[in-house]
Amino acid sequence: MLDFRFRKSAVKEYFVKKLLYRNFKPVYMVRSSNLEYYFPKNEAATRLLFKNDPVCVLTERMKKQVEQRFGLQRVHVIPNSVQVAHRKSIKSKTFKNQYIVTAGRLYDHKQFDKLIAAYAESELPEMNIDLRILGQGPELNRLQKQVEKLQLNDRIHFEGFVKKPEAYFAGALFFAFCSKFEGFPRVILESLACGTPVVSTDCPTGPAELLDGTNGILVPHQDFKAFKDALNQLAKDEDLLQNYRDNAKASIARYDHQEVNKLWKAFIESLKEK
């Protein structure tokens, strides 16, 4: 059984283990670098509760965080996956103007406000390159007011929930991302699988594992001047943009469904040996 729950209460987890999990051991899934979502703050209690249990994280950096902070030893890395090898051709979404795209739930920690500000300060509006934001969430009204204040309603477009965002990814010049924290952002994977480069901040964790210098630009975490400069650079340098496009799909071949399924099979076999 894979346990994806938030596990903030040591007392609750004690009783869950004693009552619900008394006859089998679950695999505890950790999907974000913000470990407070998945383990009680009391590190001693966490160590005692989970010391003999398998934990599955998304990146090597997350593995190191869990091991160093809580002293857990059975931590395994299995990343998110995406279809790369046999991906069908995608009809690109096109508009009057070229555009860059971003996507995700409109939550505060996704920092869409920072992305909007960086876009507004960049040269992209003057270059007739729009910003299209895919997703819904509680920050929508605040973000719309920010755009109105910047007088960029004709440049920044809120697309809402999009069932098949790949068409937007494929049609964009590049994907922009500046979340405060992540686990292993699937939207970056999806963008690269569509052959679309990425500009991202180096948030913990995920972007650094996906952007290797051949498929996009990675800037320091929370450095929004560098982020703005990267937007300008990639929008203006057609050769660099094309080079990143040419490399995008191949750069994430190891995250193809078939490859990640092999990791899952090996992991499941290792559990049988315990």
Helices and strands as residue ranges (DSSP letters): E 2-3, H 10-15, I 16-20, E 27-29, G 35-37, H 43-50, E 55-57, H 60-70, E 75-77, E 98-103, G 108-110, H 112-121, E 129-134, H 140-149, E 156-160, H 166-171, E 175-177, H 186-193, E 198-201, H 207-210, E 216-219, H 224-236, H 238-251, G 253-255, H 257-272
